[in-house]
Amino acid sequence: MESCWIRYPLLKTIADLSNNNTWDHDLTCNVFGEEIGSEITKIPRLPLEENDCLIWKNNGAGLFSVKEAYLTDQGISKDDSSREEAVIHLRLALKPHQPKLGDHTFNIDASWKNVQTGFPSDSDSRFVFSKISAISARQTLSRSILATDRVLKASCPSVVAAFPGGEVGDCGGMLDLESSYRECRIPGEEDGEHSELMCETMFAWREAVSPHLAAGRENGMVEDSDLVGILRRRLNCGFSEEKMNAFCVVETAGGIASPGPSGTLQCDLYRPFRLPAILVGDGRLGGISGTISAYESLKLRGYDVVAVVIEDHGLENEVPLGSYLRQSVPVLVLPSIPQDLSDDLMEWFDAARGVFDSLVKTMVSAQSERIKRLHEMPKKAMDVFWWPFTQHSLVSVEDVTVIDSRCGENFAVFKAQNNGVMTQQFDACASWWTQGPDSTLQTELARDMGYAAARYGHVMFPENVYEPALECAELLLEGVGKGWASRTYFSDNGSTAIEIALKMAFRKFLYDHGGLSNSVNDNSAETSTQLMVLALTGSYHGDTLGAMEAQAPSSYTGFLQQPWYTGRGLFLSPPTVFLSNNTWNLSLPEGMHSNKLKDADITFSSRNEVFNTSRDKSNLAEIYSSYISFELARYPESKGSIGALIMEPVIQGAGGMHLVDPLFQRVLVNVCRSKSIPIIFDEVFTGFWRLGTETATKLLSCVPDIACYGKLMTGGIIPLSVTLATESVFESFIGDSKLTALLHGHSYSAHVLGCTAATKAIRWFKDPQTNKNLNSEGSSLKEMWDKELVYKLSSHPAVQRVVALGTIFALELRAEGSNAGYASIYARSLLKKLREEDNLYMRPLGNVLYLMCGPCTSTQICTQVLFKLYKRLDEFSKNQ
Ligand SMILES: Cc1ncc(COP(=O)(O)O)c(C=O)c1O
């Protein structure tokens, strides 16, 4: 029997080896070996299995007596310090005997203690388990209960303490105890189906200190992912469908911000679940402040606090707490807990019963209201929203994604059709390319913005200075604007940043080309020159009217969308680069083909070669240069002058995730600069590490005169945009009259919250301490997408081309006719599967599918999502 210690130290009673009052043959043989196990299972059973203890030999204090074993089994220890913390569970343990609570009766009550230190003398789950039999001895239950108590994993010292004399040796790590558990059946008045009470401690340590300390001292570390993973499995799959009517309480250890085993604060650790919270506040002196602080920590992390519970200490803390909470959250007061440790608390439970009743009622009604609302939302949304970029006639109510919240890269999605479970879905389109935060940065951003809102509210910008705006401007100029920009012009979205850039560029052009001489005195349209842009087909610069004028005709600019659209520009088709059949290839538009080209000019051994500036000396560079000069020369003067070059550097996003040949863009910049045409880089999409470097200028190896940023700049948490400019662009607006100033502004220009978020995100992304994806020089992100998988996808028969760069992976499905292009719904079934079965939230650009992560997303996550896409694509192409 000694040898069983290590594997099954919590086997204490015959019940631990039983199934419905018969031996669990497999478990018994597993524990004692086939031969002895078979012998044991032949022993006839007595009905009172709970009282038959296994006696383990050779403990330090002599034999483990039956009495001691019995007491331990009943959860009665000499110093029962756990009870104060654990009493909150007891009402739940009682609840199955209450015939109805609102519309709910529960088949299952679960009381989960994820992290327990001070084990075994302190054990909340044991406490609940033991008290249920004590309570049942005082009153008849209406329904019978099957109660179980289980510890999943425990540190060696805690196992030794739980079973003195046991030899666990130098085990290291956490012992797996899942297969040993206690079970007790308490008969009720009614026959028929019993209720279940599941008491579980997930991880236990001996020392009664903070879990991170106990885990370190007892050599029993637990990763956050393991802890969260176990809880997720319990919450999602613990119950079979017919038993879904369950009531679960997850009790945290210590306070809201006490560290978990890895050191992560528990309020952060459990945040992905965003379970409705009951705050156990403090009824003692000083407790008002502590309770409010805890409440605010929860709110700041996006939790809904359903109720606050305090113990009565005669100080009426509930009055100021209720008033602070504006009576919107009930504050319940439990009677004082008896100090006498020999008190079995039964009378206290009787006295507290009413409070526990209201607590359960409050929790149930808050949760059912929440669920009801979540169920109603899709239909209501269909009735009142007008979604952008959405053909409503193609959307049915089942297609609507109900997003309860976001935690890092994941949405928490409520799936009404799937038993109303809350599922984590990876936001693979980074919510329209804005997102960067992992869950840690999200919390940091929320806190900083809360501070900024509290400090400034909103303040107007012109001729004013405030720290967030100044700090943000300085960071931008030291970062994305380094080496060329000296001015920051804040606005609030990408499109307006573009409009501002166009105004700046045109002024600069006129200034440099003598077009401003009369304008200060005569600001009328008649005297002005027609100014056009030089831009690329497939480009996208936003949806405001001016930004649209600067882009080539597309699905977004057609007469149906924008009858005012004229397309004020010379639009050149750019050469693009893509990965296909394991090779990076160049695709040249008509007009650029030449017999001077060699194979080496149009295929590349690696992506790095595409960005290599040694290509500046190639034939291709010459071909590009003459093509651009030729197109500029033949542009009719009657149409106007080219007053600005505007382009998305390196990748055209909305146009279909095309990687434009960086050599072509560099040549374009050089040609325009030689003609004093101001250059605008639209980095709204490409900026802030989207392409693996802080700015795409690093990839292009050339700089603009003006650049626009938005989206990821704030980490994606709040809208803010900026247009950066050189000093000489700025100077073209300087004069004696206000009329020559840039007369452009928005109500929320340089918004404090936006600037605050941007300063945090900009720093976070480029700090190797916070962004583990940075390479050793801190200049670029390591490869985010598994190379082998990327190459495999590039040679998949269903795939036309692939682009993988920085945080973006994109592929174009091979498709023809109406299956190709922006309006295509060719990939619909594939996307539905990915969303519903793989929890991957994607939104394609027609037949172009893409995945997008944040600059700090772990590469393991990227590989997981890419693999999901690969598998589904394979299935999809076989079914075509
Ligand atoms: C390259 C580019 N420029 C401008 C914009 C417009 O930005 P916003 O949607 O913030 O107006 C976008 C939006 O996707 C974009 O991708």
The ligand as a Tripos MOL2 file, in Angstrom:
@<TRIPOS>MOLECULE
LIG
   16    16     1     0     0
SMALL
NO_CHARGES

@<TRIPOS>ATOM
      1 C1         -4.6750   52.7910  -46.0260 C.3       1 LIG1
      2 C2         -5.8720   53.3910  -45.3630 C.ar      1 LIG1
      3 N1         -6.0200   54.7200  -45.3700 N.ar      1 LIG1
      4 C3         -7.0580   55.3160  -44.7780 C.ar      1 LIG1
      5 C4         -8.0280   54.5810  -44.1500 C.ar      1 LIG1
      6 C5         -9.1990   55.2690  -43.5280 C.3       1 LIG1
      7 O1         -9.1120   55.1850  -42.1420 O.3       1 LIG1
      8 P1        -10.4330   55.3910  -41.2420 P.3       1 LIG1
      9 O2        -11.2700   54.1860  -41.4910 O.co2     1 LIG1
     10 O3         -9.9140   55.4870  -39.8550 O.co2     1 LIG1
     11 O4        -11.0850   56.6420  -41.7040 O.co2     1 LIG1
     12 C6         -7.9190   53.1940  -44.1400 C.ar      1 LIG1
     13 C7         -8.9480   52.3610  -43.5090 C.2       1 LIG1
     14 O5         -8.9930   51.1810  -43.6280 O.2       1 LIG1
     15 C8         -6.8090   52.5810  -44.7690 C.ar      1 LIG1
     16 O6         -6.6630   51.2680  -44.8110 O.3       1 LIG1
@<TRIPOS>BOND
     1     1     2 1
     2     2     3 ar
     3     2    15 ar
     4     3     4 ar
     5     4     5 ar
     6     5     6 1
     7     5    12 ar
     8     6     7 1
     9     7     8 1
    10     8     9 2
    11     8    10 1
    12     8    11 1
    13    12    13 1
    14    12    15 ar
    15    13    14 2
    16    15    16 1
@<TRIPOS>SUBSTRUCTURE
     1 LIG1         1 GROUP 0 **** ****
